[in-house]
Amino acid sequence: MKDRFIIIMGIVFIIASGVIYTLERMAATIAGSIELAGFYTAHISGTVPSTVMPGFGDNIVVPAFLIIGLAFFAYASLRKK
């Protein structure tokens, strides 16, 4: 029973890591699109701004949750032996 709980916690941490990373990228895309729409609406000349996508390590929570989730999996698999 306890091993199953540890595996479920690992899954939860890994899924949370993926959801946070996806939401962060979606927010960056929306913010960049709003900036680009304002640029074109105002007929501003010059260089067109590009959307800066966040990297995997930009938010410390994402890799931390992934490492914690993988650690739970490793602990559960080593404990079964």
Phi and psi restraints in degrees (range 20) as a CNS / XPLOR table:
assign (resid 1 and name C) (resid 2 and name N)
       (resid 2 and name CA) (resid 2 and name C) 1.0 -69.4 20.0 2
assign (resid 2 and name N) (resid 2 and name CA)
       (resid 2 and name C) (resid 3 and name N) 1.0 -36.4 20.0 2
assign (resid 2 and name C) (resid 3 and name N)
       (resid 3 and name CA) (resid 3 and name C) 1.0 -63.7 20.0 2
assign (resid 3 and name N) (resid 3 and name CA)
       (resid 3 and name C) (resid 4 and name N) 1.0 -38.5 20.0 2
assign (resid 3 and name C) (resid 4 and name N)
       (resid 4 and name CA) (resid 4 and name C) 1.0 -65.3 20.0 2
assign (resid 4 and name N) (resid 4 and name CA)
       (resid 4 and name C) (resid 5 and name N) 1.0 -39.7 20.0 2
assign (resid 4 and name C) (resid 5 and name N)
       (resid 5 and name CA) (resid 5 and name C) 1.0 -63.0 20.0 2
assign (resid 5 and name N) (resid 5 and name CA)
       (resid 5 and name C) (resid 6 and name N) 1.0 -40.5 20.0 2
assign (resid 5 and name C) (resid 6 and name N)
       (resid 6 and name CA) (resid 6 and name C) 1.0 -65.9 20.0 2
assign (resid 6 and name N) (resid 6 and name CA)
       (resid 6 and name C) (resid 7 and name N) 1.0 -40.9 20.0 2
assign (resid 6 and name C) (resid 7 and name N)
       (resid 7 and name CA) (resid 7 and name C) 1.0 -65.1 20.0 2
assign (resid 7 and name N) (resid 7 and name CA)
       (resid 7 and name C) (resid 8 and name N) 1.0 -41.6 20.0 2
assign (resid 7 and name C) (resid 8 and name N)
       (resid 8 and name CA) (resid 8 and name C) 1.0 -62.8 20.0 2
assign (resid 8 and name N) (resid 8 and name CA)
       (resid 8 and name C) (resid 9 and name N) 1.0 -40.6 20.0 2
assign (resid 8 and name C) (resid 9 and name N)
       (resid 9 and name CA) (resid 9 and name C) 1.0 -63.3 20.0 2
assign (resid 9 and name N) (resid 9 and name CA)
       (resid 9 and name C) (resid 10 and name N) 1.0 -38.2 20.0 2
assign (resid 9 and name C) (resid 10 and name N)
       (resid 10 and name CA) (resid 10 and name C) 1.0 -62.1 20.0 2
assign (resid 10 and name N) (resid 10 and name CA)
       (resid 10 and name C) (resid 11 and name N) 1.0 -43.7 20.0 2
assign (resid 10 and name C) (resid 11 and name N)
       (resid 11 and name CA) (resid 11 and name C) 1.0 -62.6 20.0 2
assign (resid 11 and name N) (resid 11 and name CA)
       (resid 11 and name C) (resid 12 and name N) 1.0 -42.6 20.0 2
assign (resid 11 and name C) (resid 12 and name N)
       (resid 12 and name CA) (resid 12 and name C) 1.0 -62.2 20.0 2
assign (resid 12 and name N) (resid 12 and name CA)
       (resid 12 and name C) (resid 13 and name N) 1.0 -43.6 20.0 2
assign (resid 12 and name C) (resid 13 and name N)
       (resid 13 and name CA) (resid 13 and name C) 1.0 -65.9 20.0 2
assign (resid 13 and name N) (resid 13 and name CA)
       (resid 13 and name C) (resid 14 and name N) 1.0 -40.6 20.0 2
assign (resid 13 and name C) (resid 14 and name N)
       (resid 14 and name CA) (resid 14 and name C) 1.0 -67.4 20.0 2
assign (resid 14 and name N) (resid 14 and name CA)
       (resid 14 and name C) (resid 15 and name N) 1.0 -43.0 20.0 2
assign (resid 14 and name C) (resid 15 and name N)
       (resid 15 and name CA) (resid 15 and name C) 1.0 -64.6 20.0 2
assign (resid 15 and name N) (resid 15 and name CA)
       (resid 15 and name C) (resid 16 and name N) 1.0 -41.6 20.0 2
assign (resid 15 and name C) (resid 16 and name N)
       (resid 16 and name CA) (resid 16 and name C) 1.0 -61.5 20.0 2
assign (resid 16 and name N) (resid 16 and name CA)
       (resid 16 and name C) (resid 17 and name N) 1.0 -39.2 20.0 2
assign (resid 16 and name C) (resid 17 and name N)
       (resid 17 and name CA) (resid 17 and name C) 1.0 -60.9 20.0 2
assign (resid 17 and name N) (resid 17 and name CA)
       (resid 17 and name C) (resid 18 and name N) 1.0 -45.9 20.0 2
assign (resid 17 and name C) (resid 18 and name N)
       (resid 18 and name CA) (resid 18 and name C) 1.0 -65.6 20.0 2
assign (resid 18 and name N) (resid 18 and name CA)
       (resid 18 and name C) (resid 19 and name N) 1.0 -40.4 20.0 2
assign (resid 18 and name C) (resid 19 and name N)
       (resid 19 and name CA) (resid 19 and name C) 1.0 -65.9 20.0 2
assign (resid 19 and name N) (resid 19 and name CA)
       (resid 19 and name C) (resid 20 and name N) 1.0 -44.5 20.0 2
assign (resid 19 and name C) (resid 20 and name N)
       (resid 20 and name CA) (resid 20 and name C) 1.0 -62.0 20.0 2
assign (resid 20 and name N) (resid 20 and name CA)
       (resid 20 and name C) (resid 21 and name N) 1.0 -43.5 20.0 2
assign (resid 20 and name C) (resid 21 and name N)
       (resid 21 and name CA) (resid 21 and name C) 1.0 -63.5 20.0 2
assign (resid 21 and name N) (resid 21 and name CA)
       (resid 21 and name C) (resid 22 and name N) 1.0 -42.3 20.0 2
assign (resid 21 and name C) (resid 22 and name N)
       (resid 22 and name CA) (resid 22 and name C) 1.0 -65.3 20.0 2
assign (resid 22 and name N) (resid 22 and name CA)
       (resid 22 and name C) (resid 23 and name N) 1.0 -44.4 20.0 2
assign (resid 22 and name C) (resid 23 and name N)
       (resid 23 and name CA) (resid 23 and name C) 1.0 -62.6 20.0 2
assign (resid 23 and name N) (resid 23 and name CA)
       (resid 23 and name C) (resid 24 and name N) 1.0 -38.2 20.0 2
assign (resid 23 and name C) (resid 24 and name N)
       (resid 24 and name CA) (resid 24 and name C) 1.0 -65.1 20.0 2
assign (resid 24 and name N) (resid 24 and name CA)
       (resid 24 and name C) (resid 25 and name N) 1.0 -41.4 20.0 2
assign (resid 24 and name C) (resid 25 and name N)
       (resid 25 and name CA) (resid 25 and name C) 1.0 -68.9 20.0 2
assign (resid 25 and name N) (resid 25 and name CA)
       (resid 25 and name C) (resid 26 and name N) 1.0 -38.1 20.0 2
assign (resid 25 and name C) (resid 26 and name N)
       (resid 26 and name CA) (resid 26 and name C) 1.0 -63.6 20.0 2
assign (resid 26 and name N) (resid 26 and name CA)
       (resid 26 and name C) (resid 27 and name N) 1.0 -42.3 20.0 2
assign (resid 26 and name C) (resid 27 and name N)
       (resid 27 and name CA) (resid 27 and name C) 1.0 -63.9 20.0 2
assign (resid 27 and name N) (resid 27 and name CA)
       (resid 27 and name C) (resid 28 and name N) 1.0 -39.0 20.0 2
assign (resid 27 and name C) (resid 28 and name N)
       (resid 28 and name CA) (resid 28 and name C) 1.0 -66.6 20.0 2
assign (resid 28 and name N) (resid 28 and name CA)
       (resid 28 and name C) (resid 29 and name N) 1.0 -38.9 20.0 2
assign (resid 28 and name C) (resid 29 and name N)
       (resid 29 and name CA) (resid 29 and name C) 1.0 -66.1 20.0 2
assign (resid 29 and name N) (resid 29 and name CA)
       (resid 29 and name C) (resid 30 and name N) 1.0 -44.2 20.0 2
assign (resid 29 and name C) (resid 30 and name N)
       (resid 30 and name CA) (resid 30 and name C) 1.0 -64.1 20.0 2
assign (resid 30 and name N) (resid 30 and name CA)
       (resid 30 and name C) (resid 31 and name N) 1.0 -43.8 20.0 2
assign (resid 30 and name C) (resid 31 and name N)
       (resid 31 and name CA) (resid 31 and name C) 1.0 -63.5 20.0 2
assign (resid 31 and name N) (resid 31 and name CA)
       (resid 31 and name C) (resid 32 and name N) 1.0 -41.0 20.0 2
assign (resid 31 and name C) (resid 32 and name N)
       (resid 32 and name CA) (resid 32 and name C) 1.0 -66.8 20.0 2
assign (resid 32 and name N) (resid 32 and name CA)
       (resid 32 and name C) (resid 33 and name N) 1.0 -37.0 20.0 2
assign (resid 32 and name C) (resid 33 and name N)
       (resid 33 and name CA) (resid 33 and name C) 1.0 -68.1 20.0 2
assign (resid 33 and name N) (resid 33 and name CA)
       (resid 33 and name C) (resid 34 and name N) 1.0 -38.5 20.0 2
assign (resid 33 and name C) (resid 34 and name N)
       (resid 34 and name CA) (resid 34 and name C) 1.0 -64.5 20.0 2
assign (resid 34 and name N) (resid 34 and name CA)
       (resid 34 and name C) (resid 35 and name N) 1.0 -42.3 20.0 2
assign (resid 34 and name C) (resid 35 and name N)
       (resid 35 and name CA) (resid 35 and name C) 1.0 -63.8 20.0 2
assign (resid 35 and name N) (resid 35 and name CA)
       (resid 35 and name C) (resid 36 and name N) 1.0 -42.2 20.0 2
assign (resid 35 and name C) (resid 36 and name N)
       (resid 36 and name CA) (resid 36 and name C) 1.0 -67.3 20.0 2
assign (resid 36 and name N) (resid 36 and name CA)
       (resid 36 and name C) (resid 37 and name N) 1.0 -39.5 20.0 2
assign (resid 36 and name C) (resid 37 and name N)
       (resid 37 and name CA) (resid 37 and name C) 1.0 -63.6 20.0 2
assign (resid 37 and name N) (resid 37 and name CA)
       (resid 37 and name C) (resid 38 and name N) 1.0 -41.5 20.0 2
assign (resid 37 and name C) (resid 38 and name N)
       (resid 38 and name CA) (resid 38 and name C) 1.0 -64.6 20.0 2
assign (resid 38 and name N) (resid 38 and name CA)
       (resid 38 and name C) (resid 39 and name N) 1.0 -35.3 20.0 2
assign (resid 38 and name C) (resid 39 and name N)
       (resid 39 and name CA) (resid 39 and name C) 1.0 -64.1 20.0 2
assign (resid 39 and name N) (resid 39 and name CA)
       (resid 39 and name C) (resid 40 and name N) 1.0 -46.2 20.0 2
assign (resid 39 and name C) (resid 40 and name N)
       (resid 40 and name CA) (resid 40 and name C) 1.0 -74.1 20.0 2
assign (resid 40 and name N) (resid 40 and name CA)
       (resid 40 and name C) (resid 41 and name N) 1.0 -33.3 20.0 2
assign (resid 40 and name C) (resid 41 and name N)
       (resid 41 and name CA) (resid 41 and name C) 1.0 -66.8 20.0 2
assign (resid 41 and name N) (resid 41 and name CA)
       (resid 41 and name C) (resid 42 and name N) 1.0 -38.0 20.0 2
assign (resid 41 and name C) (resid 42 and name N)
       (resid 42 and name CA) (resid 42 and name C) 1.0 -82.1 20.0 2
assign (resid 42 and name N) (resid 42 and name CA)
       (resid 42 and name C) (resid 43 and name N) 1.0 -3.3 20.0 2
assign (resid 42 and name C) (resid 43 and name N)
       (resid 43 and name CA) (resid 43 and name C) 1.0 55.9 20.0 2
assign (resid 43 and name N) (resid 43 and name CA)
       (resid 43 and name C) (resid 44 and name N) 1.0 45.3 20.0 2
assign (resid 43 and name C) (resid 44 and name N)
       (resid 44 and name CA) (resid 44 and name C) 1.0 -81.8 20.0 2
assign (resid 44 and name N) (resid 44 and name CA)
       (resid 44 and name C) (resid 45 and name N) 1.0 134.1 20.0 2
assign (resid 44 and name C) (resid 45 and name N)
       (resid 45 and name CA) (resid 45 and name C) 1.0 -95.0 20.0 2
assign (resid 45 and name N) (resid 45 and name CA)
       (resid 45 and name C) (resid 46 and name N) 1.0 157.2 20.0 2
assign (resid 45 and name C) (resid 46 and name N)
       (resid 46 and name CA) (resid 46 and name C) 1.0 128.1 20.0 2
assign (resid 46 and name N) (resid 46 and name CA)
       (resid 46 and name C) (resid 47 and name N) 1.0 -160.1 20.0 2
assign (resid 46 and name C) (resid 47 and name N)
       (resid 47 and name CA) (resid 47 and name C) 1.0 -79.0 20.0 2
assign (resid 47 and name N) (resid 47 and name CA)
       (resid 47 and name C) (resid 48 and name N) 1.0 140.3 20.0 2
assign (resid 47 and name C) (resid 48 and name N)
       (resid 48 and name CA) (resid 48 and name C) 1.0 -81.3 20.0 2
assign (resid 48 and name N) (resid 48 and name CA)
       (resid 48 and name C) (resid 49 and name N) 1.0 129.4 20.0 2
assign (resid 48 and name C) (resid 49 and name N)
       (resid 49 and name CA) (resid 49 and name C) 1.0 -69.1 20.0 2
assign (resid 49 and name N) (resid 49 and name CA)
       (resid 49 and name C) (resid 50 and name N) 1.0 145.3 20.0 2
assign (resid 49 and name C) (resid 50 and name N)
       (resid 50 and name CA) (resid 50 and name C) 1.0 -107.0 20.0 2
assign (resid 50 and name N) (resid 50 and name CA)
       (resid 50 and name C) (resid 51 and name N) 1.0 151.1 20.0 2
assign (resid 50 and name C) (resid 51 and name N)
       (resid 51 and name CA) (resid 51 and name C) 1.0 -76.9 20.0 2
assign (resid 51 and name N) (resid 51 and name CA)
       (resid 51 and name C) (resid 52 and name N) 1.0 126.5 20.0 2
assign (resid 51 and name C) (resid 52 and name N)
       (resid 52 and name CA) (resid 52 and name C) 1.0 -95.8 20.0 2
assign (resid 52 and name N) (resid 52 and name CA)
       (resid 52 and name C) (resid 53 and name N) 1.0 113.9 20.0 2
assign (resid 52 and name C) (resid 53 and name N)
       (resid 53 and name CA) (resid 53 and name C) 1.0 -87.1 20.0 2
assign (resid 53 and name N) (resid 53 and name CA)
       (resid 53 and name C) (resid 54 and name N) 1.0 137.0 20.0 2
assign (resid 53 and name C) (resid 54 and name N)
       (resid 54 and name CA) (resid 54 and name C) 1.0 -70.1 20.0 2
assign (resid 54 and name N) (resid 54 and name CA)
       (resid 54 and name C) (resid 55 and name N) 1.0 145.1 20.0 2
assign (resid 54 and name C) (resid 55 and name N)
       (resid 55 and name CA) (resid 55 and name C) 1.0 -84.8 20.0 2
assign (resid 55 and name N) (resid 55 and name CA)
       (resid 55 and name C) (resid 56 and name N) 1.0 173.7 20.0 2
assign (resid 55 and name C) (resid 56 and name N)
       (resid 56 and name CA) (resid 56 and name C) 1.0 -64.5 20.0 2
assign (resid 56 and name N) (resid 56 and name CA)
       (resid 56 and name C) (resid 57 and name N) 1.0 -36.2 20.0 2
assign (resid 56 and name C) (resid 57 and name N)
       (resid 57 and name CA) (resid 57 and name C) 1.0 -95.2 20.0 2
assign (resid 57 and name N) (resid 57 and name CA)
       (resid 57 and name C) (resid 58 and name N) 1.0 3.9 20.0 2
assign (resid 57 and name C) (resid 58 and name N)
       (resid 58 and name CA) (resid 58 and name C) 1.0 -67.2 20.0 2
assign (resid 58 and name N) (resid 58 and name CA)
       (resid 58 and name C) (resid 59 and name N) 1.0 -36.2 20.0 2
assign (resid 58 and name C) (resid 59 and name N)
       (resid 59 and name CA) (resid 59 and name C) 1.0 -104.4 20.0 2
assign (resid 59 and name N) (resid 59 and name CA)
       (resid 59 and name C) (resid 60 and name N) 1.0 115.4 20.0 2
assign (resid 59 and name C) (resid 60 and name N)
       (resid 60 and name CA) (resid 60 and name C) 1.0 -64.4 20.0 2
assign (resid 60 and name N) (resid 60 and name CA)
       (resid 60 and name C) (resid 61 and name N) 1.0 -21.6 20.0 2
assign (resid 60 and name C) (resid 61 and name N)
       (resid 61 and name CA) (resid 61 and name C) 1.0 -69.4 20.0 2
assign (resid 61 and name N) (resid 61 and name CA)
       (resid 61 and name C) (resid 62 and name N) 1.0 -36.4 20.0 2
assign (resid 61 and name C) (resid 62 and name N)
       (resid 62 and name CA) (resid 62 and name C) 1.0 -63.0 20.0 2
assign (resid 62 and name N) (resid 62 and name CA)
       (resid 62 and name C) (resid 63 and name N) 1.0 -56.0 20.0 2
assign (resid 62 and name C) (resid 63 and name N)
       (resid 63 and name CA) (resid 63 and name C) 1.0 -66.9 20.0 2
assign (resid 63 and name N) (resid 63 and name CA)
       (resid 63 and name C) (resid 64 and name N) 1.0 -30.0 20.0 2
assign (resid 63 and name C) (resid 64 and name N)
       (resid 64 and name CA) (resid 64 and name C) 1.0 -65.5 20.0 2
assign (resid 64 and name N) (resid 64 and name CA)
       (resid 64 and name C) (resid 65 and name N) 1.0 -45.2 20.0 2
assign (resid 64 and name C) (resid 65 and name N)
       (resid 65 and name CA) (resid 65 and name C) 1.0 -63.6 20.0 2
assign (resid 65 and name N) (resid 65 and name CA)
       (resid 65 and name C) (resid 66 and name N) 1.0 -38.7 20.0 2
assign (resid 65 and name C) (resid 66 and name N)
       (resid 66 and name CA) (resid 66 and name C) 1.0 -64.2 20.0 2
assign (resid 66 and name N) (resid 66 and name CA)
       (resid 66 and name C) (resid 67 and name N) 1.0 -44.0 20.0 2
assign (resid 66 and name C) (resid 67 and name N)
       (resid 67 and name CA) (resid 67 and name C) 1.0 -65.8 20.0 2
assign (resid 67 and name N) (resid 67 and name CA)
       (resid 67 and name C) (resid 68 and name N) 1.0 -40.7 20.0 2
assign (resid 67 and name C) (resid 68 and name N)
       (resid 68 and name CA) (resid 68 and name C) 1.0 -63.2 20.0 2
assign (resid 68 and name N) (resid 68 and name CA)
       (resid 68 and name C) (resid 69 and name N) 1.0 -43.3 20.0 2
assign (resid 68 and name C) (resid 69 and name N)
       (resid 69 and name CA) (resid 69 and name C) 1.0 -62.5 20.0 2
assign (resid 69 and name N) (resid 69 and name CA)
       (resid 69 and name C) (resid 70 and name N) 1.0 -44.0 20.0 2
assign (resid 69 and name C) (resid 70 and name N)
       (resid 70 and name CA) (resid 70 and name C) 1.0 -66.5 20.0 2
assign (resid 70 and name N) (resid 70 and name CA)
       (resid 70 and name C) (resid 71 and name N) 1.0 -34.0 20.0 2
assign (resid 70 and name C) (resid 71 and name N)
       (resid 71 and name CA) (resid 71 and name C) 1.0 -66.1 20.0 2
assign (resid 71 and name N) (resid 71 and name CA)
       (resid 71 and name C) (resid 72 and name N) 1.0 -38.8 20.0 2
assign (resid 71 and name C) (resid 72 and name N)
       (resid 72 and name CA) (resid 72 and name C) 1.0 -61.5 20.0 2
assign (resid 72 and name N) (resid 72 and name CA)
       (resid 72 and name C) (resid 73 and name N) 1.0 -43.1 20.0 2
assign (resid 72 and name C) (resid 73 and name N)
       (resid 73 and name CA) (resid 73 and name C) 1.0 -62.4 20.0 2
assign (resid 73 and name N) (resid 73 and name CA)
       (resid 73 and name C) (resid 74 and name N) 1.0 -44.4 20.0 2
assign (resid 73 and name C) (resid 74 and name N)
       (resid 74 and name CA) (resid 74 and name C) 1.0 -63.6 20.0 2
assign (resid 74 and name N) (resid 74 and name CA)
       (resid 74 and name C) (resid 75 and name N) 1.0 -42.4 20.0 2
assign (resid 74 and name C) (resid 75 and name N)
       (resid 75 and name CA) (resid 75 and name C) 1.0 -62.7 20.0 2
assign (resid 75 and name N) (resid 75 and name CA)
       (resid 75 and name C) (resid 76 and name N) 1.0 -42.9 20.0 2
assign (resid 75 and name C) (resid 76 and name N)
       (resid 76 and name CA) (resid 76 and name C) 1.0 -67.2 20.0 2
assign (resid 76 and name N) (resid 76 and name CA)
       (resid 76 and name C) (resid 77 and name N) 1.0 -38.9 20.0 2
assign (resid 76 and name C) (resid 77 and name N)
       (resid 77 and name CA) (resid 77 and name C) 1.0 -72.3 20.0 2
assign (resid 77 and name N) (resid 77 and name CA)
       (resid 77 and name C) (resid 78 and name N) 1.0 -35.2 20.0 2
assign (resid 77 and name C) (resid 78 and name N)
       (resid 78 and name CA) (resid 78 and name C) 1.0 -73.4 20.0 2
assign (resid 78 and name N) (resid 78 and name CA)
       (resid 78 and name C) (resid 79 and name N) 1.0 -29.4 20.0 2
assign (resid 78 and name C) (resid 79 and name N)
       (resid 79 and name CA) (resid 79 and name C) 1.0 -72.4 20.0 2
assign (resid 79 and name N) (resid 79 and name CA)
       (resid 79 and name C) (resid 80 and name N) 1.0 -29.9 20.0 2
assign (resid 79 and name C) (resid 80 and name N)
       (resid 80 and name CA) (resid 80 and name C) 1.0 -69.1 20.0 2
assign (resid 80 and name N) (resid 80 and name CA)
       (resid 80 and name C) (resid 81 and name N) 1.0 -24.8 20.0 2
